Amino acid sequence: MKNIAFIDAANIILSSQRAGMDIDFLKLKTYLVDKFKVENIYYFTANLKSIHEELRVLEMNNFSLVLKQVYFEKSKTKANCDVEISHYITKMVESGELSKLILLSGDGDFSILLDYANKNDIDTVLMSTDVKTTSKILRVKKYLKIIFLEQIITKITKEKTPAST
């Protein structure tokens, strides 16, 4: 059985940017490995040409990429990965592969999925940007350990380069 992290990239990236954070995913990986002994990290995101270099770096650092085709809705690029994340987690719970589940997202749509994992004796951790970006339906779950990225910001964000004068 393994400790596995699942990153809802759109949720984490957008909410952390709104909070003024610039997540360094390689530092985040180090944190996950050190804190939770994570053996694999699944990174769910849109398959966009504009981020292929970033994705290549993640892949070279042993992230398991799950890319979804994008679509356009009201002039916005979308690639909702909730179903893919749910499918992967459900499959791993049913196969007995998971010991600890670390989900990086604040999306309340995962509430029933986290309940399912918990009922199957999977140790469950939620990591979300901050209280404001974490669905209340998740925040009230007694069994769920929640870590807000804002609490570990110095360990997981990119170093700011000094502004040139």
N, C-alpha and C positions, 0 to 999 in steps of 0.2 A: 504494500500500500504506500502511496506517495502523497506528499504535500505539494499541491499544485495551485498556481495563481492564474487567474483569468482576468485580463485587462480589457475593459470596455473603453477602447482608446478615445472614441469621440466624446464620451461622457467625461472621462478624466481630463483630457486635454482642454476641452472647452470650459469646463468648470474651474480648472486650475488657472487658465488664462484670465478668466473673469475675476479671479481672486488675486491676480497679480503674480502668480507663480509660473515659473518656466521649468517644468519637470525634466530632469535628466534621467531617462529610462535606464541607463546603465548603472547609475547610482541607485535608482529604485530597485534594480535587480539585486545589487549587493545588499541592500537593506532586507529584501525578501529572503535571500539566502541566509543571511546572518540571523535574522529574527525568527524565521519560520522553517528554516532548512528546506526551502522550496527546491524541488528537483526539476520542475518544468514551469515555464511561463508561457501561456497562450495569449497572444496579442491580436485582438479582433479589430479590424479597421477596414476602411474603404480602400479599394484598389485604385489609387490615384497616381498618375504619372508624376505629379508634383512632389510626392513624398517617397518615391522609389529609392532614393539614396538613403534616406533615414531608415527605411525598411530593410535595406541591404545591410546596414550597420547592425540593426537589431538581429537579423538572421545570422550574421557572422558571430554574434554574441549569444547564440543558442536560444533565442526566443523562437517559439513556434508561431509562425504567422498564419492567421486565418483571414484571408482577404475576401471582401465582398464587392461585387459589381455595384457601381453607383447608379443612381437615377436622379432625376431632377424634379423637384417639387416646389412650385412657387419661387422660381429662380434660385433655389438653394440646392446644393449638392447633398444627397442623402445616401446613406448605406446603413440602415438599421441592422445591427448585428445581434439583437436580443435573442432571436430564435436560434442562431448558431451557437451563441454562448450557452443557452439553455440545453440545446441538444448535446453539446460536448459534456457538460456537467452531468446531465441525466445519464448519459451513456456510461460515464466513469463511476457514478454512484452505483448503478445497476451491476457493473462488472466487478465491483469491489476494489477498484483501482485507487480510490481516494481515501486518504486518511485525514487530511486537512484541506479544506477549500478556502482559498483567499480570493475574494471577488473584489476587484477594483472598479467600483461604480456606485453612484448614489441613486440609481434608478429604481423606483418602487415597483416596477414591473417584475423585478426579480424576487419579490417577496415570497411567492408560492414556491419558487425554486429553492430558495434558502430554507424554507420550512421543510421541503422534501428531503434535502440533504441532512438537516438536523434530525428528522424523524428516522433517518437511516444511520444515525450515530456518527455522522461526519462532523468533525470539529470545524466550525464555520466562523470565518472572520470577514468582515466587510471593511474595505478601505475606501474612503470617500474624501473629497477635497475639504469640506467643512460642514458644519451643521446646516447652513443655509442651502447647500446643494445636495443634501441627503434627504430622501423622502421620509416623511414622518412615519409612514407605515414600516419602514426599516428601523428607524430610531427607537421605536417602542418594543422591539422584540427582545425579550429578557435573555434568551440564549445567545444572542448575537454579540460577539465582541466587535466593537467599531473603533477603528483608528482613523483619525482625521489627518490628512496629509499636511495640513497647516501645523500640526503638532510636531512633525518630523521634517519640517521644511529645510532645515540646514543640512540634513543628510541626503536629500533627494533632488535638490534643485541645481540648475546650472549656475556656475559662478558668473557673476556679472563682470564684464570687462570694463575697465575705467573709460569714461568718455574722453575722447581725444579733444584737445583744445587748440 
